[in-house]
Amino acid sequence: MSPRLPRDVSGQDLVKRLEAFGYVVTRQKGSHLRLTTPEGGEHHVTVPNHDALRAGTLNGILKDIAEHAGLTRDAVVERLFG
């Protein structure tokens, strides 16, 4: 059974957690933050800087990170939210 996504993750909380994968904020446009990691080849993700991210948005971001890192989405969820 795959781990459930937390429902109360803010954009800022996710940004802090993504530091574990080497992501840092490289720019902000309006309420969206662009994060970049050089690990495994340069990769960018955009995170809305909202109080609570929608489950589908969070899932999409985590799937993108998992694909880049060569992991399953569940492994990324476990590493970030344990």
Secondary structure by P-SEA (a helix, b strand, c coil): ccccccccccaaaaaaaacccccccccccccbbbbbbccccbbbbbbcccccccaaaaaaaaaaaaaaacccaaaaaaaacc
